[in-house]
Amino acid sequence: MATHPALFENQPVRRVYDEEAETWWFSVVDIIKVLTNQPDTRTAARYWSKLKQRLGAEGSEVVTNCHQLKLVAEDGKARLTDCASAETLLRLVQSVPSSKAEPIKLWLAKVGFERMQELADPSISIDRARDTYKKLGRSEKWITQRMTGQETRNKLTDYWAGHDIKKGEEFAILTNLIHEEWAGISVAEHKKIKGLKTHNLRDHMSEAELIFTALAELSTRQMAETAGATGMPANQKAARSGGQIARRARLELEQQTGRKIVSSGNYLPPAKPRKSLNK
């Protein structure tokens, strides 16, 4: 799943995109906070807790249709959070007395329409992603490499999808295998080195890490195409070969420059200083 905060009336609304189901899931507490003008997330969470009890007692399906997903909280930690689809949120809005109900309905409809546009014309999604990275302060060079790497990734997953590789678990197994071969560590280990939790690893890679990831995935696809790889065993073999090609290139570059490619660097915002308990 990919996570991208959205904005409603200049307030962040956490959300996560389920690529397999092609569905956005939004933080219910964040929506409640905006709708009811709550001063902070904790107060909004209490409001939502009481509303859940009332809706549950009424037999409403809104609560049942909410799912707990891990989202990054204000302190930077990933916590299970009640999330709902746009359809469920539109029903939830009816239960919250608020002058902002109508604007948020329009906003949710706009989010859904934008996704439909992206499906019809993928270039729109690319342009929006580029604008988002710019707003996050990424350099043009980094953005270009990130987008190029994503295109390489998409071509590889398209190949997998057409050669008896199942989306989800099998995609993840092959992706991790490629990563272990070129980087010498798993995706999870790489994220740990960078201090990441639910974040997308590639969004926090250096330019060099992005380049070697792309080289490994490009090599994997070409090895698979050459061998006509179909099914997991054959594609695992291609994944190892492709990753090893990038690994050899990485080791040679590291030997020549004396600099490691895999780094702990990330683009996380600086941690907020904790308030002293002695005050």
N, C-alpha and C positions, 0 to 999 in steps of 0.2 A: 504494500500500500504506500501511496505517496502522500505526503502531508504538505499543505500550502495554506497558511492563514489567509482568510478573506477579510475584507473590511465592510462594515455596515455603519454608516454615519460616523466614520473615522474611528470606529472601535473594532479591534481585532476579533474575529470569530474563527476559532480553531476548526479545522476540518481535515478529513483524510479521504483520499480517493481510492476506492476499490477498483483496480483495473480490470479484474476478471468480471465483476458484476457491472462495471461502468457506472458506478454510483458514488456520489459525494455523500459523506456522513459528516454532519455538523455537531459541534458541541452544544448540547441543550442548555447547559448552564450559561454559556456565552450569549446565546440568543435570549434567554430569560433576563440576563443582566441588561441587555440593550432595551428590551421591551419594557421592563419595569423600572428603568433608571436606578438600578441598585448601585451603591457606591463602590462595591468591590465584588470579587468572585465569591468570597466566602458567604456574603449576605445573599447573593443570587443562588448559591447552592442550598441554603436553608429554605429559600422561597420555593425552589424546585422540589425539595424533599417533601414539603407540605402539600404542594400541588400534586405530586405523584400519589400521595396517600389518598387525596380526594378523588383523583381520576381512577385509581384502582378500586376504590369503594363503589364508584359509579359503574364499574365494569368496562371502562374505556380501553380500547385496544392500543391507545397511544403509548402507554407505558410498556406494554408487551412488545411493541415494535421498536423500542429503543434497544440499542446494543452497547455494551461496554467495550470501548476501544482505548488503547493507550495513546494519550496525547501529552505533549509537553506542557507542564504547568508553569506558572510565573517564576518559580524557583529553579527552573531548568530540569526538573525531574519528570520522568514519564509516569503518569498515573492513569489508572482505569477511569474513564469518563463516560457518562451517558451520552450516546450519540444517536442522531436520528437522520433519516433521509429527508430530502426536501418535501416529499409527499406527507410524511409523518409530521414534520414541523408545521406544515400548513394547517393540519388538523389541530395541532397543539396550540397554535396562535389563537384559535377560536375560543380557547379556555382561559386566555389571559386578558383581562381587561386592560387595554392600553391604547393610547392614541397613536402608537407607532405600529399597530397591527397591520394596517393597510400598506404602509411603505415596505414593511418586511416581507409581506406577501409578494409585492412587486419585485423586490430584490431577489427572493428565492426563485421566482419565475425567470428572472433575468439570468441567474446562474445556470438554471436548467437549459435555457435557450442558448447560452454561450457554449455549453457542452454539445448541443445539437449542431451548432455551427462548426465546432472543431471536428466533429465526426464527418461532416460533409466536406470540410476543407481543412485538412491537417495543418496547412500553412498558418492558419489563424492561431492554432495552439502554439506553434513555434514562435510566432511574433509575441504572444502574450508571455510565454516563458522567458523570452529575451528581455522584455520590459521588466519582468519581475526580478531577474538577475541584476539588471541595471539599478533598480531601486534598492537592491541589497548591497550595492557597492562593488559588484564584480567588474573586473576590467574587460575591455572588448576582446582582448586576446583570450582570456579565460572563457568568456561566453562562447566565442567561436569554437574553442576546443571542446567545450561541454556539449554544444549542439552537434558538432561533427561526431563526437563519440556516441551520442544518442542515436544518430542515424546508423552508425555502424552496428550498434546494439540491436536496433530494430530489424536490420537485415538478417542478423543472426537468429533472432527469435522467430522471424518469419520462416526461416529455413527449418528451425526445430518444429514449428507448428505444422509444417507440411510434410514432416518425416517422422511421424509417430512419437513425438515428444509432447507430453501433457503439460498444459499451463499449470502454474502453481508449483507443486513440490518438485517435479522433474526439471522444470526450468531452473529452480533454485539450486538443485543438486549440481547441475552442469555449470551454472554461473559460479558457484563456490569452488568447483573443481578447477575451472580456468583461473580463478583468482589465486588459489593456493599454488598453482603451478608457476604463475608469473611473479607473484609477490612473495611467495614463501610463507604466507600466513593466510588464514581463512578470512572471509568477509567479516565475521563476528569479531575476530581478533584485531582486524584493521580498524573497525569502528571503536573498539575498546582503546586502542592506542590513541585515537583522536578524541576520546572522551565523548563519543556519540552514543545515543540510545535509540530513539525511534527515528532519528534523522536519516535522510538518504545519504549514504556514504559518498556517492559521486558528487553531490552538491558541496562536499567539503574536501574534495581532493585538490591537490596542487595541479598545476598545468602538466608537470611530468607524470604524475600518477594517472591523470586522465589519458595522456598519450599512450602509456604502456598498457592501460586497460583496453583502449581501442585497438592497439596492435595485437593484443592477445585474442580479442574477439574477432577481429578481421582474419587473423591466421586460422582460428578455429573454424570459421565459416568456410574458408577456402579449402582447408584440409577435408572438411566434411563433404563439400561439393565434389572435390576430386575423387574421394572414395565412394561417393554416393551413399553416405552414412544414413541409415534408417534405424530407428529404435535406440534405446538407451545404451547398450554395450558399444555399438559402433560410434555413437556420438560422444560417449565418454572417452573413447580412444582419440577422437578428433580434438576434444577439449584439452586432453593432456598434451597432445602434440602442439596445438596452437598456443597454449599457455607456456610451454617450454621454449618455444621460439622467442616469445617476449621476455622470458626469464634470462635467456642467454644474452639478449640485447641489453637487458637491465644490468646484469653482472659486469658486462664489458664496459658499459658507460660508468658504472660506479667505480670500477678499477681505474679507469682513465682519469676521472675527476676527483675521486676520493670523497664523493658526496652520495649519501643514501637517497634512493628514490622514495621509498615508503617513509612518510613523515607523520609526526603527531600534530601537525598544523591543521587548523579548522577555521571555519567562519562563524563560529558561535559568538553571540554577543557577550561582552564582558559580564562576569557574574556580579550581581548587585551586592554591595557590602552589607553584611548582617548588622542589624541594630544591636547595640550593646545592651545586655540585660541589667547592667549596673546603673543605667540612667533612670 
